Amino acid sequence: MDAIVLAGGFATRLWPITRNRPKMFLPIGDTLVIDRIFRELEADDRIDDVYVSTNQEFAEEFQDHIDESPFEKPRLSVEDAREEGEKFGVIGALAELVEREGLDSDTLVIAGDNLISFPLSDFIDEFVDNDATTLAAYDVGDIELATQYGVIAVDGDRVTDFQEKPDDPPSTLVSIACYAFPAETVALMPTYLEGDNNPDEPGWFIQWLVEREPVYAYPFFDQWFDIGTPESYLDAVAWYLDGGTLIHPDATIRNSDIGKNVHVMAGAKITNSMIENSVIFEDVHLDSCQITSSIIDQETILEDVSLSHAQIGAYTSLTQERPPSWEWERYRDSE
């Protein structure tokens, strides 16, 4: 059995944090999002090769990461796209990868930005028992939220209906971009595309499959984070930290209040500041700042700045100049 890790997106909703880094390289605690997936695939003897499907823009970064990692199974497979408008769509890219790499076995497909709480080995067990296409499913518990995903209706675990981002969802059970396909189903992707079907979201392919062969759901009930926005990334960090903090031993904290769910990385220097629910990257310098629910990228310098729900790109320098003390007092008294 092979595995494909989808890592071809440009993560524009997370810019500037992901302008020059894949979102799969965002840290969750002491590890990266994608390494959590690599670790599980590496440990399962049923997985032979792991193909990392990415774009040309980030190919070098992924190759360097794979070369330096302790994992032996991952290998890079690069699509032609260099920007968002050149992408083939997920199914288009999958079909191209299958042809390029000559895949002809059962295949696990998982989004590289998925943070999931169930063991992938359990999901593979379910796929083997079903002997049919199987997809992981999560109940988001909200009809409005479900409209953003592929929505599933089931009879037992058998998928009876699948609708990609419907206006009127039949349920709140959604697909989370974790699929297992038998070899004969993988071989149907070119047929699907030749039929002038939608090449974008995998859900369109699943919707097409449900009308032709058995498809099963693997519901799980713990945690799942689709790390596609600053809010979802910070939610994932908060889940991992569970109200605590993670401060690298090479970071310097002086006269500062570090609240809950804060990750401070190596080389950061924080003085006279208050921080809560935020991620502070390497070599950031903060002096007299208040930072809440924000992401501050590497080698940024901030002084006398208050930020909430902000994303500050790498190498930024920002200082808020205060008026002389007498002017400040006059301004305050006028409020």
N, C-alpha and C positions, 0 to 999 in steps of 0.2 A: 504494500500500500504506500502511495506517495502522499505528500502534503504540499499545498500551495498556501503561502502566506501573502495576502494581498497588501501591498505597501506602495501602491502607485499614485496615491492622491497627493495633491499639493497643499492641502490643509489651509486654505485661504482664510477660513474663519478664525484660525489661531494666529494669523499674522499680527504683529511682526515676530512673535516668538518662533514660528515655524517658517519664516521667510527663507532661512538658510540652513534649516535642519528638518529632517523628517519628523513628523509628530510621533512616530513609533519610537523615537529616541528620547522622548520626554521621560524623566525619571519618576517612578512611583516608589518612594522610599529609596532603598539602596540598589534597586535594579531598574532597568528600562522596561517600557511597556512591551516591546517586542521580545525581549529576553525572557520574560515570563512564559511566552508561548514557545520559544525555542527550547526552554528547559523541559517542558512537558513532552514535546515531540521527540526530543533527544532520548528521553527516558523510556519511551514506548517502543518495544522491539518490533511491533507490527509496522512501524513507519520506516521506510527505507531511505528516501530522499526528501528533503524539504526545499522547495523552490520558492525563493523570495522574489515576487513579481513587483518590480518597481520601474520608475521612469528614468530616462537618461539624465535628467537634472540631478537626481540623488544617487545615481549608480555608484559613483566613486565612494561616497560616504558609506553606502551599504556594504560595498566590497571590503573596505577597510575594517568595518565593524565585524564582518564575518571572519576575516583573516585573523583578527585579534581576539576573537571570542573563544571560549573553551569548547564550543559545540562543533561536532564533526559533520552533521547532516546538512546544514543549510548551504545552499548554493544560489548564486544570483542568476536571475533570468530577466533581461531588460527589454521593456517595450520601447517603441520609438519616440513616444511623446516627450517633449521638453517643456510643455506648458499645458495649462488646463484645457485650452481649446483644441489641443491635438490628441486628447485621450480617446481611446477606442470604446470606452465604456467597459464595465467590469466583465461582462460576458464576452465581449469582443476580445479583451485582453486575455481572458482565460483560454478561449479557443485558440488564440494565436500562440500562447505558451504551450498548450497541449501539443500543437503541431510542431512548434520549434524544438521542444524537448523530447518529442516522440513518446509521450505518456500513453500507456495502454493498460493501466491497472486501476483498481479502486483508488479514489482520491478524496482526501480531506481538504476542504477549502475554508480558510478562516481569515477574517480581517485582522491585520496586524495592529490595529488600534483598539482591539477588543480587550477589556479587562474583565475576565469572567471568574466566577467563584466555584465552578464545578471542575472536576478533573477531566481533562480531555480523554484520558483512558476510559472513563465511564461512558463518555459519549461514543467512543469507538466501539465499546462493548455493545451498546444499544444498536448501532449501525450493523454490526455483525449479526446480531439476533434478528433484526428486521430483514436483512438481506435485500435492502431497497434504500432509495434516497432517504436520508434522515437529516433533519435540521433542528438546531437548538432553538428553543422558544422561551420567551420570558413575558410574564404578565405585567405590563406597565401600569395597569390599574386605572387608566384614564383614557376615555374615548378620544378626547382632543389630542392628547399626546400620541395615541396610536396612529393618527392620520399621517404621522411623519415616517412611518415604517411599513414594512410588509406585514400585513395582518392575516392571521391564520384562524380558520374554523376547523374544529376537529370532532371526530367521532371516536371516543377512546383516544388512542394516539395516532390514528389514521387522519391525515390532512384531507378534509373534504372540500375546502375552498381556500384560496390564497389570493389576496388582493394587494397590489403594490400601492401604498400611500392613498388609500381610498378616502373619499369625502365622508362616507358613512360606514365606518368600520363594523363588521359583524361581531367583533369581540375586541378585547384589549390584549390578546395574546399575539406577540409580534416575533418575527424572525430577527436574530441578532447577528447575521452574517457569519455563521458557523455551520457548514454543510458537509455531509459525507455522501459521495456519489459512487455507485457501482461503475465498473469500467465501461459497461455498455451504455450507461447514461452519459458519461463523459463524452463518449463517441457521438452523442446526439447534438452536441453544441454547434457544429457546423451546419447541421440540418436546420436547427433553430434559427441560426443567423441567415441562412439562405432563404428562409421564408419571410424575410423582411420584417422580422420581429425586433422588438426594442433591445439594443445591445448594452444598455446602461446598467441598471440595477439587477443583481442576481435574482431578485424577486420575480421579475418578468419571466425568467427561465423557469423558476419553480411553478409559477402560475400556469405556464404552458405544460409542464410535466404532469401536474395534478390531473389534467384532463386526459392523460395518456397512460399513466402507470402509477403504482402505489407510491405514496410519499408519506413519511411518518415524522411526527414531532417528538422532540426530546425536551419536555418542559423542565425547567429548574427554578428554584425559589429563593436563592440567596441574593447575591449582588451581581450587577452587571453595569459596566460603564462603557459607553460608546464615546471615546475620547476625541470629539470633533470640535468642541468649543472651549473657550477658557473656563466657562462655568463647569462643564462636565469634567475637565481635567482637574480643577480644584476640588470638585466633589470626590473624585477618585483618590486624590491625595488625602483628603480628610477621612475617607473610609479607611485607608491604610494606616494613617496615624492615630485614628480613633481618639481624637481629642488631645493627643500628645504633641511632641515636637521631635524633629530630627535635625540636630545641629552637628555639622561635621567638626571633628576635633581640630582641624586647621582653620576654622572660622574664629573670629574675634568678636565677642559681644561685651560692650561696656555700657554701664548705666542705662540699660534698655529693658523694656518690658516685652518679652516674647510670649504671646498668647497661645491659644490652642491651634492645632493643625498648621504648624509652620515648619517648612523645610528650608534650612539654610545650608548652602553647599560650601565646599572648600574655598578658602581664601577670602571669603566675605568678611567685611569689617562693618560692624553696626555699633553706632554710638548715639546715646541720647535719643533713642527712637522707640516707637511702639509698633509692633507687628502682630497681625492676627490673620489666620486663614490665607496664607500666602506662600509662594515659592520664591526663594531668593537664590539665584544661580551663582556660579563661581565668580569670585573676585569682584563682587558688587560692593560698593562703598556707600553706606547710608549714614547721614549725620543729621540729627534733629528732624526726623521724618516720622510721619504716621502712615502706615501702609496696611490696608485692609482688603482682603479678597482680591489680591493682585498677583501678577507674575512679573518679576523683574529679571531680565535676561543678563547674561554674563558681562562683566567689566563695565557695568553702568555706575555712574556716580550721581547720587541725589543728595541735595542739601536743603533743609528747611522746606520740604515738600510734603503735602498731604495727598494721598491717593486712595481711592476706593474703586474696586472693580476696574482696574487698569492693567494694561499690558504694555510694558516698556521694553523696547528692542535693545539688543546688545550694543554696547559702546556708546550709550547715550549719556550725556552730561546735562543735568538740569538743576538749577539753583533758583530758589525763590528769594529775591532780595527783599528784606524787611526795611521799612522806613526807619529813620533815627528814632530813638526811644520816645522823644517828646512828641513826634508826629504820630507814632503808634498809639500813645496814650490819648491824644486828641481824637484820633479816628475811633478808638474804642469807646470813648465817652459820648461820641455822636451817635452811636448805634441805639 
